[in-house]
Amino acid sequence: MIESHLRIPEKPLQADTTEINLLHLCPEKDFDDILVLASQLCNTTVAAIIGVTNGIPWIKSVFGTEEKETLLNPCFWKPVMEQERILGIEDLKKDPDFQSLQSKFTFYAGVPLISAFQKVGVLYVADEKPGDLNDNQRVALDILSRQILNQIDYQKQHNELLKVQKKLQERYRELEKFSSVVSHDIKSPLANIISLTELLQEENKDSLNADTVQYLDFLIQSSYSLRNYVDGILTFYRSEKILDKAKEDVELQKFFKSIADLYQVNSNVEISYPLIGTLQKVNKAAMAQIFMNLISNALKYNSKPFRKVEISFSETERHYYFEVLDNGNGIPAEDFDKIFDLFTTLDSNDRDGNPGTGIGLATVKKLLDHLGGTITVESELHKGSNFKFKIKRM
C-alpha cells in the first residue's frame, strides 16, 4: 500500500456538507491539462477528479477511460477521504476490499482535495496493470492536487468579484437614473428662470436702475452656470452608455472635420488636424466625446483674440497617440494632477466669465480609462496647454 502523509492544517477537517461543493465552481475544462499531467507523471492510463458532497460521489473530470461508474465506487475514494493522505493500492486483486469489485483497474493512487478545511473530493490515477508510485511521483501528485485547489480558490474569488461587480453596476444604474431625473427636474424650471429673467430685463430696460440690471445679469449668469453644471453631470454619467457602442474603423480627416466644423463657426477660431490615417476598430462615439471635451476646454479657457487648436496623431503596433495643443491661458504646474478629478475646478473663469464645472476633463479621463488609455498634460501659463493621450489598438 502506498502512503504519503500530507501537511495537516491546524483547523480540524471535515467532509464537505455545503449545499454546493466548491468543485462545482470550476468548469471541467479547467482540469483537463492537470489530469493529462497526472497520468503522464504517474505513468498510468487514467486520471480522474471525483467530487464528494454529503457522502455522495460525482465525477468532475476524467481522462483516459469511459468506465466512469467504476471510479465512483467507495473503494477508490473513501479510504483517501478518511485518511487525509496520498493513498494507493499496488494490486487491487490482492486486496480483500476490492475482490468483489468488477473492474479492469488493478492499480490506483489518490490524494484528497481539501479546500477551506473542507474535503471536497479526490484526485487519483489508475491503471490496468499493478504499479507503484516513487517519491517523485507522490510529490508530483501532491503538487497537482494543490493546483486544483488553487483553481478552485481562483474561481471562488472570481465569482465573488462578479457578484460585487453586478452590485456596483446596479448601484451605478440607480445613480444614473437618479442623476437623470434630478437633472431634468432642475433644467426645466431653470430654463424658465433664464427666459423670464431675460424677458424681464428686455421689457424693462429703460426703467431699471443700474443696480437692478446688474442683479439680473448676475442671476442670468448664475443660471447659465448651473445649466452647464447639470449638462456636465448628465454627460459624465451617460458616458457609460457611450462605451457600449460598437467599434468601427474611423477615417481621421472625415472624423475631425465633423468635429472642427462645430467650433469653427467663429472667425477667430482655427482647428488643424491630421488629413491622413485611419483608426481600426475603435469606439467612435467615445473618441468624439473625448475630442469635443478637449477642444471645448481649449477654446473656453483662451482669452486671446485668435484661438488655435492643433491636433496631431501617431501610432505604434500597440497604441494610437494624440496631442491636443492650444494657445490658451495655460494651467499652473501644481494643478496638473487634479484637473482630471471630478468636480475639481481651478480658480479661473472661462472667456465668458463663467466658472468651470470640473466635469469635462473628468469625463475625458473616465472614457480613456475604459479604453485602456492614459492622458497627461504639459502647460505654460499664458502660452497654452498640450494634452497628450493614448489608447490601445485592437
C-alpha positions in Angstrom: 0.0 0.0 0.0 1.2 3.5 -0.9 1.1 6.1 1.8 2.4 9.6 2.0 1.3 12.0 4.7 0.2 15.5 3.7 0.6 18.7 5.8 -2.2 18.6 8.3 -3.9 22.0 8.9 -4.3 23.4 12.4 -8.1 23.5 12.0 -9.9 20.1 12.1 -11.0 18.8 8.7 -14.5 17.7 7.9 -16.2 16.2 4.9 -18.0 18.7 2.6 -21.5 19.3 3.8 -22.2 22.5 1.8 -25.1 22.7 -0.5 -22.8 23.4 -3.4 -19.4 21.7 -3.5 -16.6 24.1 -4.3 -15.5 21.9 -7.2 -18.8 22.9 -8.9 -17.4 26.4 -9.3 -14.9 25.4 -11.9 -15.6 24.3 -15.5 -14.4 20.8 -16.3 -12.0 22.1 -19.0 -10.0 23.9 -16.3 -8.8 20.5 -15.1 -8.1 18.7 -18.4 -4.4 19.6 -18.5 -3.9 18.7 -14.9 -5.3 15.2 -15.5 -3.1 14.7 -18.5 -0.1 15.6 -16.4 -1.2 13.4 -13.6 -1.5 10.4 -15.9 1.9 11.0 -17.6 3.8 11.8 -14.4 2.4 8.7 -12.6 2.7 6.5 -15.7 -0.9 5.5 -15.7 -3.6 5.4 -18.4 -6.3 7.0 -16.3 -6.7 10.1 -14.1 -9.8 11.5 -12.5 -11.2 14.1 -10.2 -14.1 12.9 -8.0 -16.2 15.3 -6.0 -17.9 14.2 -2.8 -20.8 16.1 -1.3 -22.6 14.8 1.7 -21.0 11.4 1.2 -22.2 11.2 -2.4 -19.5 10.9 -5.1 -19.8 12.5 -8.5 -17.5 12.8 -11.5 -15.9 16.2 -12.0 -13.4 15.3 -14.8 -11.9 12.1 -16.3 -9.0 11.4 -18.6 -8.3 8.1 -20.3 -11.4 5.9 -19.7 -15.1 5.6 -20.5 -15.5 3.3 -17.4 -16.7 6.2 -15.2 -19.1 4.4 -12.9 -16.4 2.2 -11.5 -14.5 5.3 -10.5 -17.4 6.3 -8.2 -17.0 3.1 -6.1 -16.3 4.0 -2.5 -13.3 1.6 -2.6 -11.5 4.2 -4.7 -12.3 7.5 -2.9 -13.5 6.8 0.6 -10.2 5.5 2.1 -8.4 8.5 0.7 -11.0 10.9 2.1 -10.9 9.2 5.5 -7.2 9.1 6.0 -6.3 12.5 4.5 -3.2 11.3 2.8 -1.9 10.1 -0.5 -3.1 6.5 -0.5 -3.0 3.8 -3.1 -3.3 0.1 -3.8 -0.5 -1.5 -5.8 -2.5 -4.6 -6.8 -6.3 -4.4 -6.3 -6.7 -8.1 -7.0 -4.7 -8.9 -3.9 -6.6 -6.5 -1.7 -9.6 -8.2 0.1 -11.7 -4.9 0.0 -11.5 -4.9 -3.9 -12.0 -8.6 -4.6 -15.7 -8.2 -5.2 -15.2 -5.1 -7.4 -15.8 -5.9 -11.1 -13.3 -3.6 -12.7 -10.4 -3.8 -15.2 -8.3 -1.5 -12.9 -5.6 -3.2 -11.0 -3.7 -0.2 -9.5 -4.8 3.2 -8.2 -3.4 6.0 -6.0 -5.3 9.1 -4.8 -4.8 12.3 -2.9 -7.6 14.2 -1.1 -8.7 17.6 -2.2 -9.1 19.9 0.8 -10.3 23.4 0.3 -11.1 25.9 3.1 -10.8 23.0 5.6 -13.5 21.1 3.7 -12.8 17.7 1.9 -14.3 18.3 -1.5 -13.1 15.3 -3.4 -10.2 13.2 -4.6 -7.6 13.3 -7.4 -6.5 9.9 -8.3 -4.7 7.9 -11.0 -5.4 4.3 -12.1 -4.2 1.7 -14.4 -5.0 -1.8 -15.6 -1.6 -3.2 -14.5 -0.2 -3.3 -11.0 2.1 -0.4 -10.1 3.6 1.8 -7.6 4.5 5.5 -7.1 8.0 6.6 -6.4 8.8 9.5 -4.2 8.9 12.0 -7.1 5.6 10.8 -8.4 4.0 11.2 -4.9 5.3 14.8 -4.7 4.0 15.5 -8.3 0.6 14.1 -7.4 0.5 16.3 -4.3 1.6 19.4 -6.3 -1.1 18.8 -8.9 -3.8 18.5 -6.1 -2.7 21.9 -4.9 -3.0 23.3 -8.4 -6.6 22.0 -8.4 -7.3 23.7 -5.1 -5.7 26.9 -6.4 -8.0 26.8 -9.3 -11.0 26.4 -7.0 -9.9 29.4 -4.9 -9.3 31.5 -8.0 -12.8 30.6 -9.3 -14.3 31.3 -6.0 -12.7 34.8 -5.8 -13.7 35.4 -9.5 -17.3 34.6 -8.7 -17.3 36.9 -5.7 -15.8 39.6 -7.8 -18.6 39.1 -10.4 -21.2 39.5 -7.6 -19.6 42.7 -6.4 -19.3 43.9 -10.0 -23.0 43.2 -10.5 -24.0 45.1 -7.4 -21.8 48.0 -8.4 -23.4 48.1 -11.8 -26.9 48.0 -10.2 -25.9 50.9 -7.9 -24.5 52.8 -10.8 -27.7 52.4 -12.8 -29.7 53.6 -9.9 -27.3 56.6 -9.6 -27.5 57.3 -13.3 -31.3 57.2 -13.2 -31.3 59.4 -10.1 -29.0 62.0 -11.7 -31.0 62.0 -14.9 -34.3 62.6 -13.1 -32.9 65.2 -10.8 -31.1 66.9 -13.7 -34.3 67.0 -15.7 -36.2 68.4 -12.8 -33.6 71.1 -12.4 -33.3 72.0 -16.0 -37.0 72.6 -16.6 -37.5 75.3 -14.0 -34.0 76.6 -14.7 -35.0 77.3 -18.3 -38.0 79.2 -17.1 -35.8 81.3 -14.8 -33.4 82.2 -17.6 -36.1 83.0 -20.1 -38.3 85.0 -17.7 -35.3 86.9 -16.4 -34.1 87.8 -19.9 -37.7 88.8 -20.8 -38.0 91.0 -17.6 -34.7 92.6 -18.4 -35.5 93.3 -22.0 -39.1 94.7 -21.4 -38.0 97.0 -18.6 -34.5 98.0 -19.7 -35.5 101.7 -19.8 -37.0 101.7 -16.3 -34.4 99.6 -14.4 -31.6 101.3 -12.4 -28.0 100.2 -12.8 -28.0 98.0 -9.7 -31.1 96.1 -10.7 -29.7 95.5 -14.2 -26.5 94.2 -12.6 -28.5 91.9 -10.3 -30.4 90.5 -13.2 -27.2 89.9 -15.1 -25.8 88.0 -12.1 -29.0 86.0 -12.0 -28.8 85.1 -15.7 -25.1 84.3 -15.5 -25.6 82.0 -12.4 -28.5 80.3 -14.1 -26.4 79.5 -17.2 -23.6 78.3 -15.0 -26.0 75.9 -13.2 -27.3 74.7 -16.5 -23.8 73.9 -17.7 -23.1 72.1 -14.5 -26.3 70.0 -14.9 -25.4 69.2 -18.5 -21.9 68.2 -17.5 -23.3 65.8 -14.9 -25.6 64.2 -17.5 -22.7 63.8 -19.9 -20.4 62.3 -17.3 -22.9 59.6 -16.3 -24.1 59.0 -19.9 -20.5 58.3 -20.9 -21.0 54.7 -19.6 -23.6 54.2 -22.4 -21.1 55.6 -25.0 -18.7 52.8 -24.1 -21.2 50.2 -25.1 -21.2 51.4 -28.7 -19.9 49.1 -31.4 -16.3 49.5 -32.6 -15.7 50.7 -36.1 -12.9 52.0 -38.4 -12.6 55.8 -38.4 -11.1 57.9 -41.1 -9.3 60.7 -39.3 -9.8 63.5 -41.8 -13.6 63.0 -42.0 -13.8 62.4 -38.3 -12.0 65.6 -37.2 -13.7 67.8 -39.9 -17.1 66.9 -38.5 -15.9 68.0 -35.0 -14.0 71.0 -36.1 -17.0 72.4 -38.0 -18.9 72.6 -34.8 -16.4 75.1 -33.4 -15.0 77.0 -36.4 -18.2 79.0 -36.9 -16.4 81.9 -35.3 -13.7 83.6 -37.5 -11.3 83.8 -34.5 -11.0 80.0 -34.2 -8.7 77.8 -36.1 -8.5 74.0 -35.6 -5.9 71.9 -37.5 -6.0 68.2 -37.6 -4.4 65.1 -39.4 -5.5 64.7 -43.0 -4.4 61.1 -43.4 -4.7 58.0 -41.2 -7.4 55.5 -40.1 -8.2 54.1 -36.7 -9.0 50.4 -36.7 -11.9 49.1 -34.6 -12.3 52.0 -32.1 -15.3 53.3 -30.2 -16.1 56.3 -32.4 -18.6 57.8 -30.1 -16.2 57.7 -27.1 -13.4 59.2 -29.3 -15.7 62.0 -30.4 -16.7 62.8 -26.8 -13.0 63.0 -25.8 -12.0 65.4 -28.5 -15.1 67.6 -28.1 -14.4 68.0 -24.4 -10.7 68.8 -25.0 -11.4 71.2 -27.8 -14.2 72.9 -26.0 -12.0 73.3 -23.0 -9.2 74.7 -25.1 -11.4 77.3 -26.6 -13.3 78.3 -23.5 -10.1 78.9 -21.4 -8.5 81.1 -24.0 -8.7 84.9 -23.7 -6.6 85.6 -26.8 -8.2 87.4 -29.8 -7.3 84.5 -32.0 -7.7 80.9 -30.7 -5.8 78.0 -32.1 -6.1 74.2 -31.5 -3.7 71.8 -33.2 -4.4 68.0 -33.2 -1.6 65.6 -34.0 -1.6 61.8 -34.4 0.9 59.0 -34.4 0.7 55.2 -34.0 2.7 52.1 -32.9 1.8 48.5 -33.1 0.1 48.7 -29.8 -1.2 52.2 -29.3 -2.7 55.3 -31.0 -1.2 58.6 -29.8 -2.8 62.0 -29.9 -1.9 65.5 -28.8 -4.3 68.5 -28.5 -2.2 71.7 -28.4 -3.8 75.1 -27.8 -2.6 78.7 -27.4 -4.8 79.3 -24.4 -4.4 80.6 -20.9 -2.4 77.6 -19.6 -2.6 75.7 -16.4 -0.4 76.1 -13.3 2.0 73.2 -12.8 0.8 72.5 -9.3 -2.7 71.8 -10.8 -1.7 69.1 -13.3 -2.6 66.2 -11.1 -6.0 67.4 -10.0 -7.6 68.8 -13.2 -8.9 65.3 -14.1 -10.7 64.8 -10.8 -14.5 65.1 -10.9 -15.9 68.4 -9.6 -12.3 69.8 -9.2 -12.2 73.3 -10.6 -9.4 75.9 -10.8 -9.8 79.4 -9.6 -10.4 80.8 -13.0 -13.4 81.6 -15.3 -13.7 81.0 -19.0 -13.6 83.7 -21.6 -17.3 84.5 -21.0 -16.7 84.8 -17.2 -18.3 81.5 -16.3 -16.7 79.2 -13.7 -15.8 75.7 -14.7 -17.7 72.7 -13.6 -14.8 70.2 -13.1 -16.7 67.6 -15.2 -15.3 67.9 -18.8 -11.8 66.6 -18.2 -13.0 64.1 -15.6 -15.2 62.7 -18.4 -12.2 62.5 -20.7 -10.2 60.5 -18.2 -13.1 58.2 -17.4 -13.5 57.3 -21.1 -9.8 56.8 -21.6 -9.5 54.6 -18.6 -12.2 52.3 -20.1 -10.4 52.4 -23.5 -7.2 51.2 -21.9 -5.6 54.7 -22.3 -3.8 57.4 -20.3 -3.7 61.1 -20.5 -1.1 63.7 -19.4 -0.8 67.5 -19.8 2.0 69.9 -20.4 1.3 73.6 -20.0 2.8 77.1 -19.6 0.8 80.0 -18.2 -0.3 82.5 -20.8 1.1 80.4 -23.6 -1.1 77.3 -23.8 -1.5 73.6 -23.0 -0.8 70.3 -24.6 -3.0 67.3 -23.7 -1.3 64.0 -24.7 -3.2 60.7 -24.6 -3.1 57.2 -26.0 -5.5 54.4 -26.4 -4.9 50.7 -27.0 -5.2 49.2 -30.5 -7.3 46.2 -31.1 
